[in-house]
Amino acid sequence: MKILHTSDWHLGKKLEKISRLPEQKLVLKEICEIADKEDVDAVVIAGDLYDGFNPGTDAIELFYRTLKTLSKNGNRAVIALAGNHDSPDRIEAPNPLARECGIIFSGYPHTEIKPFMLESGLGVTKSEKGFIEVAVPGTKVPLRVLFTPYANEYRLRTYLGDEQREGEFREVLQELWDGLAKKYCDDKGINILATHLYMVKKDGEMPEEPEDEKPILHIGGAQAVYTGNVPKEMHYVALGHLHRHIEAGTKQCPVAYSGSPIAYSMSEAGQKKSVIIVDLKPKKPAKFRRVELSKGKSLERKKFKDIDKAVKWLSDNQNALVELTIVSDTYLSAE
């Protein structure tokens, strides 16, 4: 089974006053082409689908058209989670219609997807809050997905009935995942976890959250989750939130941030953007690789002491978005 993992589309986002929607249209078309070329069985979009709770109509139309294309009219599963930028209710609103195309939305950690089956053979055969088993056309191997869209710690504890209990949030979440994994995830299928949370190795590097990103590691947000909290039954963990590609798992169970499809803030200047293609077989470690994306404009931070050199560089790089600094001992005139 082959899965395409992407996240952090942030449809409708602007850089200052510059709309990124034209670039987003191009890069989402590129992602659709990669999905077809790689002949993937499923697509997982791990949160921050839009850039805000009330996206514009152009962003909404682009989102739905892209997902319909990715779904191949109900022949390919598409699973999309809400991130911290998304309205959970808005994300889930089209579920009854989306399911007719094999598209599954989850806005809340407690979302329960009703079983369904399409003529193509794609459908949800088992479900519980935070879990689905997906029948994938062309294979008898089921795809099991533990899904946890973004929610702040208070909302997650409320859902888990854990408001008064002592103990770390990550441990409570691990109990939830372990319970679902033990109940549904044997070694006869493909088992993945998809979530929009901040996950790192314990005692490992703590990557910075992107500039212009709504941080989730703060009071009222959510605690960092460790890779060690992932159930042992999982083959792969598809993460969203951080905008650069990061790998944090083991050979037995890769844990990866796909990163955003284009650079959204100057802190992402110079980053190569990509989607992840994951090859999965029961009882075998997952294999994954990046496929680079090329349609977004490059973001550059440049510093010059010579104005003529700055003008020359700008003339040679007209397709870039630039934060330009002129270093001078004197003031600059309008001339």
Beta strands, then each sheet from edge to edge (+ up, - down):
strand 1: 2-6
strand 2: 14-15
strand 3: 18-19
strand 4: 42-46
strand 5: 77-81
strand 6: 103-106
strand 7: 116-117
strand 8: 123-128
strand 9: 131-135
strand 10: 143-148
strand 11: 190-195
strand 12: 199-200
strand 13: 225-226
strand 14: 236-239
strand 15: 246-247
strand 16: 255-257
strand 17: 274-279
strand 18: 287-292
strand 19: 299-304
strand 20: 321-326
sheet 1: 6+ 5+ 4+ 1+ 17- 18+
sheet 2: 2+ 3-
sheet 3: 7+ 8- 9+ 10- 11- 14- 16- 15+
sheet 4: 12+ 13+
sheet 5: 19+ 20+
end
